[in-house]
Amino acid sequence: MQNQINLIASLILFTLIGCNNNETETKTEPTSPPLNVLIITADDLNYNSVGAYGCAVPGITPNIDRLAEQGIIFNHAYVNIAVCQPSRQSIMTGLYPHNNGALGFDPIDSNVTTLQEELRSAGYVNGILGKEKHMKPAAKFCWDVVKTEGDLASGIGIGRDPQKYFNYTTEFLAKAKLENKPFFLMANSHDPHRPFAGSDQELEQWAEDLPTYTRQVTIGEVTVPEFLADLPEVKREIAEYYTSVFRMDETIGAILKALDESGMADNTIVMFISDNGLSAPFAKSNCYLNSNKTPWIVRWPGKVSVGTTDNEHFISGIDYMPTILEALNLQGRSKMDGTSFVSVLKGEKQESRKAVYTQYNKIYAGTKFPMRSVQDANYGYIVNFWSDGEFEIRGESMSGRTFAAMVKAAETDSVIAKRVELYKFRVPEELYDFKNDPDGLVNLIDDLDLQDEKQRLKELIYAEMTRTNDPLGIEFSERFLN
């Protein structure tokens, strides 16, 4: 009898344990809320105009520097085309301009999938502050909230009021929270794009209703970049540029302050990037180091080690979309030219890229100046398909004080005259030791000791042209590939 009682007790105990185990196996852990995304862009900011990237102007970017201390900065980061609209559209499609249809100031092709389309399908609310005209067609970017350059203005000057950036960022984040949706916000400063703060250009464009600024950088605080001529008028314009840079930093600070006050910063991946380099000769609208290299800072709480610098990995504008999709655990619907660097953000090694491929196609007016470039840790090779010794380049980077001052000085200074002549007409091929000559002052294309290096870079650029079906690949092969 006692044996029967013991057997029944054992069966009951076994059944209870089994039930508890089943409950344990089927119990699900609470899921984390979806990750939010904030990308902040500067307009025509040179990579080395940021304190965290070595800028010598005192206290020029305190807010960006603080962001850098909270995340990781990349020293080998580039955009794929150094002009506003195609650069931004390349970033938001993961495709080179020749594959998304936007070679210049054009809308992307209708069959191209944007990051915003992917995020809307995943339940995100999409917002944009400024530069909305450079994301076309509007229907492809699925904005739920749009604040135009005029909305963000103080006076007439477009997109240059930090307080309005704070107000609209706060409103957008409150909307996302109220709707209980994750958000994607693209917040675009219009600084330091021309016209620079306090310049004659600004006065001519906006007359008496000028945007304000809280700090005027003086000529005694700045140094003229080596790729430009050190002339009084150039130095004056560089000081005006840095006055705009400081106001840009105030805008970035206002956006980040709104995010912090929303209580959502700990669940938001933040990236800061410039769309291209300074609007001056040998920078914006070209393929030099100062054209495409960008400050790229990432803050991702709990994933990115704070206060770190990556001096090894090359990241590119076309990598932004695949990186965000992987970070959000979303499967993209379309093939992209770029690759995710999430593993790098998590502190791992990634061997997929040792160089970047860049291009330029045409100016705003539509005139074509096709260029292609490849840059690695040491060298940069540039091919100027348009250069024939007679055709002169045109573009916004030649406006303002700087180029006019260089042209004037060229009348009596042979060194500056050669520099002006090179910029206007260029040469078919250029090779620079960017590691030791980042401003591209010495063209080494005919250096006998670097012929193997030149051939290696040519083969590298042709391989990428072939991989991505660049329509200039055949011409490059016939004219330049030995």
Buried (B, 14 or more C-beta within 10 A) or exposed (E): EEEEEEEEEEEEEEEEEEEEEEEEEEEEEEEEEBBBBBBBBBBBBBBBBBBBBEBEBEEBBBBBBBBBBBBBBBBBBBBBBBBBBBBBBBBBBBBBBBBBBBBBBBBBBEEBBBBBBBBBEBEBBBBBBBBBEBBBEEEBBBBBBBBBBEBBBBBBBBBBBBEBBBBBBBEBBEBBBEEEBBBBBBBBBBBBBBBBBBBBBBEEBBEEEBBEBEBEBEBEBBEBBBBBBEBEBBBBBBBBBBBBBBBBBBBBBBBBBBBEEBEBBEBBBBBBBBBBBBBBBBBBBBBBBBBBBBBBBBBBBEBBEEEBEBEEBBBBBBBBBBBBBBBBEBEBEBEBBBBBBBBBBEEEEBEEBEBBBBBBBBBBEEEEBBBBBBBBEEBBBBBBBBBEEEBEBBBBBBBBBBBBBBBBBBEEBEEBBEBBEBBBBBEBBBBBBBEEBBBBEEBBBEEEEBEEBBEBBBEBBBEBBEEBEBEBBEBBEEEBBE
